[in-house]
């Protein structure tokens, strides 16, 4: 279980680094954590821990730890309350072994800047998702379309195996169907990610299992 959490945390840190890099922010990764010294884009942490027992003060010294800063505590073992932080939310890392889901249609790749803009508008992230993501071989932006060609759901796969699942959304189908479609897109690969408790059920019904807790801290 611990190694599964480490794997998911590393994958998530890589995705955070990719997003920050697309905004011109350079992060740094070592054995303790990934961190970016300038404030990350909205909804993305300024640091992600990569092992249990990271020193809190040393970690916070690597980021802009003022109001608005956030830390993804990948092993839910930090106490940042004495540094002006509060718990924003708790969640569970999830992992899925390679397996086929007969009958499930894969999602469509998004490959153009116009397609990405439409996807980002449907997902709700807007200008967070920049065209540089399409040029990164570690990133697959995926969409489901209805009969009119409108985007009704999607997700991002990142990494080189296992793939991290993030930014999953749906506007028409149940969430379980999108999770199953993501799995069908890369049936031979393991998948990792995380979800808060209210959103766990669809992922678990698509064959994921929980591997350990994480916590996100917010300053202010």
JOTA-V26874 format. One record per residue. N is the residue number from 0. RES is the residue in one small letter. PHI is phi as a letter, one per 20 degrees, with the letter a starting at -180 (999 if undefined). PSI is psi as a letter, one per 30 degrees, with the letter a starting at -180 (* if undefined). NEAR is the number of other ideal C-beta (glycine too) atoms within 12 Angstrom. Layout:
# JOTA-V26874
{{N,RES,PHI,PSI,NEAR} {N,RES,PHI,PSI,NEAR}}
This chain:
# JOTA-V26874
{{0,x,999,e,17} {1,x,f,e,18} {2,x,f,e,17} {3,x,f,e,29} {4,x,f,e,35} {5,x,g,e,27} {6,x,f,e,30} {7,x,f,e,46} {8,x,f,e,45} {9,x,f,e,32} {10,x,f,e,39} {11,x,f,e,43} {12,x,f,e,41} {13,x,f,e,30} {14,x,f,e,42} {15,x,f,e,43} {16,x,f,e,36} {17,x,f,e,39} {18,x,f,e,39} {19,x,f,e,36} {20,x,f,e,27} {21,x,f,f,31} {22,x,d,g,25} {23,x,n,g,14} {24,x,d,k,26} {25,x,d,j,17} {26,x,e,l,33} {27,x,c,k,25} {28,x,d,k,26} {29,x,c,a,19} {30,x,f,f,17} {31,x,e,e,27} {32,x,a,l,39} {33,x,d,k,41} {34,x,b,l,38} {35,x,c,k,35} {36,x,f,f,20} {37,x,d,l,22} {38,x,g,k,24} {39,x,f,l,36} {40,x,f,l,28} {41,x,g,k,18} {42,x,m,g,25} {43,x,c,k,38} {44,x,f,l,44} {45,x,e,f,43} {46,x,b,k,46} {47,x,c,k,49} {48,x,f,k,44} {49,x,d,f,33} {50,x,b,l,26} {51,x,f,l,23} {52,x,m,g,19} {53,x,f,k,32} {54,x,f,k,18} {55,x,f,e,27} {56,x,f,e,15} {57,x,f,e,19} {58,x,f,e,36} {59,x,f,f,31} {60,x,f,f,19} {61,x,e,f,28} {62,x,c,l,39} {63,x,f,j,22} {64,x,e,g,31} {65,x,e,a,17} {66,x,g,k,15} {67,x,n,f,24} {68,x,f,k,34} {69,x,c,l,37} {70,x,c,k,45} {71,x,e,j,47} {72,x,e,i,42} {73,x,f,f,44} {74,x,d,g,29} {75,x,l,h,28} {76,x,c,g,22} {77,x,e,l,34} {78,x,c,j,19} {79,x,d,g,34} {80,x,f,f,16} {81,x,f,f,13} {82,x,d,g,23} {83,x,n,g,19} {84,x,e,l,32} {85,x,c,l,20} {86,x,f,k,23} {87,x,e,e,23} {88,x,a,l,24} {89,x,d,l,21} {90,x,b,a,31} {91,x,c,k,32} {92,x,f,k,43} {93,x,c,l,45} {94,x,b,k,35} {95,x,c,k,36} {96,x,f,l,19} {97,x,g,k,18} {98,x,a,k,21} {99,x,e,k,18} {100,x,c,i,26} {101,x,g,k,10} {102,x,n,f,12} {103,x,e,k,24} {104,x,e,k,21} {105,x,f,l,24} {106,x,e,l,35} {107,x,e,k,27} {108,x,f,k,23} {109,x,e,k,32} {110,x,c,f,18} {111,x,d,l,16} {112,x,f,e,18} {113,x,f,e,14} {114,x,f,e,25} {115,x,f,e,35} {116,x,f,e,24} {117,x,f,e,24} {118,x,f,e,40} {119,x,f,e,28} {120,x,f,e,21} {121,x,f,e,31} {122,x,f,e,32} {123,x,o,f,19} {124,x,e,f,27} {125,x,l,b,17} {126,x,f,g,17} {127,x,f,e,26} {128,x,e,j,36} {129,x,e,l,26} {130,x,g,f,22} {131,x,g,f,21} {132,x,f,e,34} {133,x,f,f,26} {134,x,e,f,17} {135,x,e,j,24} {136,x,f,f,12} {137,x,e,f,25} {138,x,d,k,34} {139,x,c,j,36} {140,x,e,k,44} {141,x,c,k,39} {142,x,c,l,40} {143,x,d,k,37} {144,x,d,k,25} {145,x,e,a,16} {146,x,f,f,8} {147,x,e,f,8} {148,x,n,g,13} {149,x,f,k,17} {150,x,f,k,33} {151,x,d,f,26} {152,x,a,l,33} {153,x,r,a,44} {154,x,a,l,45} {155,x,d,k,42} {156,x,d,k,41} {157,x,c,l,38} {158,x,n,a,33} {159,x,d,g,20} {160,x,o,j,17} {161,x,f,l,34} {162,x,e,k,35} {163,x,e,k,42} {164,x,d,k,46} {165,x,b,l,39} {166,x,l,h,36} {167,x,f,k,40} {168,x,b,l,32} {169,x,b,k,29} {170,x,d,f,23} {171,x,c,e,19} {172,x,e,l,25} {173,x,f,l,17} {174,x,f,e,30} {175,x,g,e,25} {176,x,f,e,28} {177,x,f,e,38} {178,x,g,e,39} {179,x,f,e,37} {180,x,f,e,35} {181,x,f,e,49} {182,x,f,e,41} {183,x,f,f,31} {184,x,f,e,32} {185,x,c,i,32} {186,x,f,f,24} {187,x,e,g,17} {188,x,d,k,27} {189,x,f,l,30} {190,x,c,k,45} {191,x,c,l,44} {192,x,r,a,46} {193,x,b,l,41} {194,x,b,k,33} {195,x,f,l,23} {196,x,g,e,16} {197,x,f,f,13} {198,x,d,g,26} {199,x,f,e,25} {200,x,g,e,19} {201,x,f,e,31} {202,x,f,e,38} {203,x,f,e,23} {204,x,f,f,22} {205,x,e,g,32} {206,x,o,g,26} {207,x,f,l,37} {208,x,c,k,25} {209,x,f,k,26} {210,x,c,f,33} {211,x,r,l,29} {212,x,e,l,31} {213,x,c,l,39} {214,x,b,k,32} {215,x,d,k,33} {216,x,d,k,38} {217,x,c,k,26} {218,x,e,k,27} {219,x,o,*,15}}
